[in-house]
Amino acid sequence: MNPIEMLWIDVDKHVKQQNPKNIDELYSIVQEAWNSILASRCARLIESMPRRCAAVIKNKGLHTKY
């Protein structure tokens, strides 16, 4: 449910596409991916929080699509 988790998924996808060969490449690729996240992506995730919270409340804390 945490929006930051979605951003880490974005970073993970980017890293897997780049296939780093060593720790230095990994570090650079993660930085590149993190820096490429648009403010609008963050805003959409933040704006989705009321829906996410409502879904959790509706399901009494059980599994939701988030």
N, C-alpha and C positions, 0 to 999 in steps of 0.2 A: 504494500500500500504506500510505502514511502516513495515520494517522487524521485529522490536521489537514486533509488534502485534502477529506475528507468534510464537515467543518465549513464549509470555504470553499464547497463546492457548496451547502450549505444557505443560506449568506449570499447567494450568487449568485442562487439561486432567489427569495429574498425581495426582493432589489434589482430583479430583472426584473419581479416582480409590481407593485412600487411605481412603476416607470418614472420615476426622478428627472429633473428638468428642468435642474438645474445642479449644480455641485460641492458646494454647501452642502447641498442635499437629499440628494445621494449620501452625503455624510459622515454625515448624521443617520440615514439609512436603514441604512447599514452598521453604525453603532453600535447601532441598535435591533435589527437582526437578530442581531448578535453577542451582545448582552446577553440575548436571548430564548432562547439555546441552553440547554437544560436540563442539569443535572449528570448526570442519568440517561443522556442521549444520549452525553455524553463517556465515562461509565463503560462503556456498551455497546461503544463503539469501542475502548476500552482492553482490555476483556475479549476482544475478537475478535483481538487481536494474536497469541496463540499459534496460532490457526487460520490466520491470514494468513501467519505465518512458516512453518508446516508446509506450506502450499500452495506457497510459493516454493521451499522445499527439495525438495519432491516433484517439482516441475517444473524442478528444476535451474536456478533463476533465470529461467526463461522465463515467458511470459504466464500470469497466473492470473485468476480472476474479480475479484480485488481490484485 
